[in-house]
Amino acid sequence: MSAPRPLAWHVTRWCDDPYSQGAYSALLPGGDVSLRHLLSTPIDNRLFLAGEAFNHAHAAMTHSAWDSGLRAAQAVAATQARKVIVIGAGFAGLGAARALQAQGVEAYVLEARDRIGGRVHSASLGGHCVDVGAAWLQQYALNPLARRAEQLGLERRPTDFSQPLAAAWDGPLPDINRAYEGLKAAVDRTQPLASGVERYLATLGADEQRVARYAIDANLILEAGLPLEQLSAHTLDEEGVGHGDQFLPQGYGQLLEDAGAGLDIRLKHAVQHIAWDAHGVQVNGLRADACICTVPIPVLKQMHFSPGLPQAYRQALELFTMGRLEKVVLQFEERWWPVSRDGYLRWYDAPANWGEWLDLTDAVGAPLIAGLIAGDAVDRHYRDKTDQQVALDACEKLAAWAVAIRRNND
Ligand SMILES: Cc1cc2nc3c(=O)[nH]c(=O)nc-3n(C[C@H](O)[C@H](O)[C@H](O)COP(=O)(O)OP(=O)(O)OC[C@H]3O[C@@H](n4cnc5c(N)ncnc54)[C@H](O)[C@@H]3O)c2cc1C
């Protein structure tokens, strides 16, 4: 089957964006969660690092960013600071600035882009609002942004990640999640992840290996956004999707607006240099008592600090990188793909490509569908391609999934 041509598309380029340089933080081999904790510890009570990467309880998500911003604000307030510069207007920066403001501390947010939200961005496609960055409120029961969405009465839709409408290119699929649980239980966390996984796979028969490889593509690489060779074995223990997650059919933008309301936010204020001494901090000509810096890890690594960051922080930063995840949202004349229970689809191909899809048709009231691609697959499918080529290629993968689903149902 050849895919119908979409009417419109939005193709993300988070990995090439100088202010994100990827999707979310990931621990390289040798790294563990204690580094997230170390990096969130204040430096000379002047510089405070915050953002999704510096949440040791749960990283990489919007509420990880928010919580880490609140934590940094609390630490700053304990220093009696009266004026604070917050760098970055993503959820970490907005959370920090709100919390400071609530305590009567003056907070100035310097944001490089011409919009707030960072890796959260609700764009318009064919007149419909679509999230081209984060979409789900994850770990729903524990998520403070979910509580805010409830208070604001925002429409929400649950996604049951354990019940996708799933198909593989090479025949029926046994239980992927069970295969993943088996792998998680067996892999030795003290060994490099790639070799630990290879050792585990070698203990399996051919059929079990096939399913285990799909489980790795879907539950590890698509989640972390990196190939196994670049991941710490502790990635297996980091929390992620699959805890009652819900998405916002009208977009995350509503939560962002609420978070940013009433704050002093200066857009198009890129920061390259942060200086501090016993008297305070200086950033872009502004002086203050302290600075909360919430930029993503690669941007942080490129910043200049006077004095330099302590050695332990520099070493810790070297054990972080960014996962690679991109999204395409496609709009069609009509829905031509099989309908699933709550719109969640999985496609298992070799090599992996557009593996995860969210059918937005019922939620948005128009034939829209969003696909995700991660890790090495991003390079394979994006290199030297225009947005149109990326979008049409994703359509072909969706069509292959649809053929496989129909074949399974025959
Ligand atoms: C495609 C995709 C899908 C995702 N899906 C989900 C999901 O469904 N659920 C979920 O919970 N999370 C998801 N995430 C992750 C989530 O978006 C991030 O973890 C979270 O938004 C990070 O927030 P933050 O405030 O730490 O960083 P950011 O949102 O990156 O904010 C940092 C801010 O700093 C600004 N900045 C950067 N450099 C400078 C500079 N030099 N000077 C001044 N400002 C600067 C940036 O412009 C940005 O506004 C997804 C991410 C991506 C890319």
The ligand as an SDF file (V2000), in Angstrom:
LIG
                    3D

 53 58  0  0  0  0  0  0  0  0999 V2000
   10.0060   15.6660   20.9180 C   0  0  0  0  0  0  0  0  0  0  0  0
    9.9540   15.6890   22.4260 C   0  0  0  0  0  0  0  0  0  0  0  0
    8.9600   15.0080   23.0860 C   0  0  0  0  0  0  0  0  0  0  0  0
    8.8910   15.0300   24.4760 C   0  0  0  0  0  0  0  0  0  0  0  0
    7.8520   14.4130   25.0800 N   0  0  0  0  0  0  0  0  0  0  0  0
    7.6580   14.5830   26.4020 C   0  0  0  0  0  0  0  0  0  0  0  0
    6.4400   14.1810   26.9950 C   0  0  0  0  0  0  0  0  0  0  0  0
    5.5270   13.6930   26.3170 O   0  0  0  0  0  0  0  0  0  0  0  0
    6.2940   14.3710   28.3290 N   0  0  0  0  0  0  0  0  0  0  0  0
    7.2680   14.9640   29.1000 C   0  0  0  0  0  0  0  0  0  0  0  0
    7.0590   15.1080   30.3100 O   0  0  0  0  0  0  0  0  0  0  0  0
    8.4290   15.3970   28.5370 N   0  0  0  0  0  0  0  0  0  0  0  0
    8.6280   15.2230   27.2120 C   0  0  0  0  0  0  0  0  0  0  0  0
    9.7480   15.7400   26.6290 N   0  0  0  0  0  0  0  0  0  0  0  0
   10.8010   16.3190   27.4720 C   0  0  0  0  0  0  0  0  0  0  0  0
   10.4260   17.7060   27.9970 C   0  0  0  0  0  0  0  0  0  0  0  0
   10.0190   18.5130   26.9200 O   0  0  0  0  0  0  0  0  0  0  0  0
   11.6410   18.3290   28.6840 C   0  0  0  0  0  0  0  0  0  0  0  0
   12.1890   17.4340   29.6440 O   0  0  0  0  0  0  0  0  0  0  0  0
   11.3010   19.6200   29.4330 C   0  0  0  0  0  0  0  0  0  0  0  0
   10.4470   20.4330   28.6740 O   0  0  0  0  0  0  0  0  0  0  0  0
   12.5920   20.3470   29.7830 C   0  0  0  0  0  0  0  0  0  0  0  0
   12.3040   21.5470   30.4570 O   0  0  0  0  0  0  0  0  0  0  0  0
   13.5060   22.4850   30.9470 P   0  0  0  0  0  0  0  0  0  0  0  0
   12.9030   23.6980   31.5050 O   0  0  0  0  0  0  0  0  0  0  0  0
   14.4480   21.6900   31.7940 O   0  0  0  0  0  0  0  0  0  0  0  0
   14.3390   22.8200   29.6220 O   0  0  0  0  0  0  0  0  0  0  0  0
   13.8690   23.6080   28.3170 P   0  0  0  0  0  0  0  0  0  0  0  0
   12.4210   23.3920   28.0670 O   0  0  0  0  0  0  0  0  0  0  0  0
   14.8160   23.2510   27.2450 O   0  0  0  0  0  0  0  0  0  0  0  0
   14.0580   25.1200   28.7620 O   0  0  0  0  0  0  0  0  0  0  0  0
   15.3140   25.7390   28.7290 C   0  0  0  0  0  0  0  0  0  0  0  0
   15.1350   27.1320   28.1870 C   0  0  0  0  0  0  0  0  0  0  0  0
   16.4180   27.7590   28.1120 O   0  0  0  0  0  0  0  0  0  0  0  0
   16.4740   28.5270   26.9270 C   0  0  0  0  0  0  0  0  0  0  0  0
   17.8770   28.7320   26.5700 N   0  0  0  0  0  0  0  0  0  0  0  0
   18.7420   27.8490   25.9950 C   0  0  0  0  0  0  0  0  0  0  0  0
   19.9290   28.4010   25.8390 N   0  0  0  0  0  0  0  0  0  0  0  0
   19.8600   29.6690   26.3270 C   0  0  0  0  0  0  0  0  0  0  0  0
   20.7700   30.7270   26.4680 C   0  0  0  0  0  0  0  0  0  0  0  0
   22.0260   30.6130   26.0420 N   0  0  0  0  0  0  0  0  0  0  0  0
   20.3460   31.8910   27.0230 N   0  0  0  0  0  0  0  0  0  0  0  0
   19.0600   32.0360   27.4710 C   0  0  0  0  0  0  0  0  0  0  0  0
   18.1430   31.0310   27.3520 N   0  0  0  0  0  0  0  0  0  0  0  0
   18.5370   29.8630   26.8060 C   0  0  0  0  0  0  0  0  0  0  0  0
   15.7370   27.6710   25.9200 C   0  0  0  0  0  0  0  0  0  0  0  0
   15.3150   28.4200   24.7990 O   0  0  0  0  0  0  0  0  0  0  0  0
   14.5820   27.1470   26.7620 C   0  0  0  0  0  0  0  0  0  0  0  0
   13.4610   27.9920   26.6940 O   0  0  0  0  0  0  0  0  0  0  0  0
    9.8610   15.7270   25.2330 C   0  0  0  0  0  0  0  0  0  0  0  0
   10.8760   16.4260   24.5750 C   0  0  0  0  0  0  0  0  0  0  0  0
   10.9200   16.4140   23.1930 C   0  0  0  0  0  0  0  0  0  0  0  0
   11.9860   17.2160   22.4890 C   0  0  0  0  0  0  0  0  0  0  0  0
  1  2  1  0
  2  3  1  0
  2 52  2  0
  3  4  2  0
  4  5  1  0
  4 50  1  0
  5  6  2  0
  6  7  1  0
  6 13  1  0
  7  8  2  0
  7  9  1  0
  9 10  1  0
 10 11  2  0
 10 12  1  0
 12 13  2  0
 13 14  1  0
 14 15  1  0
 14 50  1  0
 15 16  1  0
 16 17  1  0
 16 18  1  0
 18 19  1  0
 18 20  1  0
 20 21  1  0
 20 22  1  0
 22 23  1  0
 23 24  1  0
 24 25  2  0
 24 26  1  0
 24 27  1  0
 27 28  1  0
 28 29  2  0
 28 30  1  0
 28 31  1  0
 31 32  1  0
 32 33  1  0
 33 34  1  0
 33 48  1  0
 34 35  1  0
 35 36  1  0
 35 46  1  0
 36 37  1  0
 36 45  1  0
 37 38  2  0
 38 39  1  0
 39 40  1  0
 39 45  2  0
 40 41  1  0
 40 42  2  0
 42 43  1  0
 43 44  2  0
 44 45  1  0
 46 47  1  0
 46 48  1  0
 48 49  1  0
 50 51  2  0
 51 52  1  0
 52 53  1  0
M  END
$$$$
